Amino acid sequence: MANGELLKDSVIVWDVNEARELYRKGFYGKPLGIPKPKDVSFKSPLVLDLLEALYLQRKGSLKVFSTGKELTFEQLEKHASDQDEKLLEKYLVYNDLRDRGFIVLPGIKFGSDFAAYRHGPGIDHAPFIIQVKNRTGSISALEIIRAGRLATSVKKHFTIAVPSEDKVAYVMFEWWKA
């Protein structure tokens, strides 16, 4: 089990061997100072985002500390929710996708919440970009068209994820020429 230190919106795994092991197990985090690692031979700490840290903590792969004290899942979840008001919805989707075997990374460069890979970055391209919406929210036709055009231009499927307490519903859009 790895140990991480909470620093505002990230958790740092300082031990390089623990960092490599987490990265190897599922492309968790980013090695500090290495934007696109080619393998697990890096020699730097690992920076996890709060969703990754929550998932790994829940799965028993990570202990998170703040000012020398171990945080419970609930304490880390509260901290993370204070940083991002959509955190609970995002976490439910992240957890579901990871449990289904996908590698889930931030999708900010695609204008979405997540990019989901079948095998991992550098191995394959993410076939899905995912936007998380809550059950009471809405999405306009213009937003769907924009996201769909972007997804098509980068050869991905635009997917909306709508989480509830016990499941996540997915709606995938696919464009084709008539």
Residue, then its C-alpha position, 0 to 999 in steps of 0.5 A: m500500500a502506498n502513502g500519499e500526502l494531501l496538498k490542496d487539490s492533489v495527493i503526492v506519493w513521495d516514495v518513488n517505488e510506491a509511485r511506480e507501482l501505482y502508475r504501473k497498476g493502472f496509469y494512476g497519476k502523473p510523475l512529477g515533471i514528466p508530462k508523458p512518461k514512456d514507461v515506469s522507470f521514472k525517478s520522481p514522485l507521483v501526483l494524483d488528482l483527488l478522484e484518483a486518490l479517493y478511488l485508490q483509498r477506497k480500494g485499499s491501495l493508498k493511505v492519505f495523510s495531511t499534517g501527519k494524520e491519516l485521513t478517512f475516506e469521508q475526510l478526503e471526500k469532504h476536502a475534495s468536495d470543497q475543491d470541486e462542487k461536481l466531485l461526487e458525480k464525477y467520482l461515481v462515474y470515475n469509480d464505475l469506469r475504473d471498475r469496468g476496466f477503463i483507464v480514466l484520465p482528465g478530459i480537459k484537452f477535449g473539453s470534457d470531464f474524462a477521457a477513457y482508454r481501453h488499455g492506456p495512454g501511449i498504448d491506444h487512443a482514448p475512444f471515449i470523451i465523457q461529460v458528467k451531468n447530474r440527473t436534474g441538469s440539462i444539456s442544450a442541442l448546441e452543446i451536443i453539437r459542439a461536443g459531437r463535432l469535437a469528438t468526431s474531429v479527434k476520432k472519439h465517441f462523445t458520451i454523457a454520464v449521468p450518475s445516481e447512487d446505485k448506477v451510472a447511465y451512459v448516453m453515447f453519440e456517434w456521428w456519421k455521413a449520410 
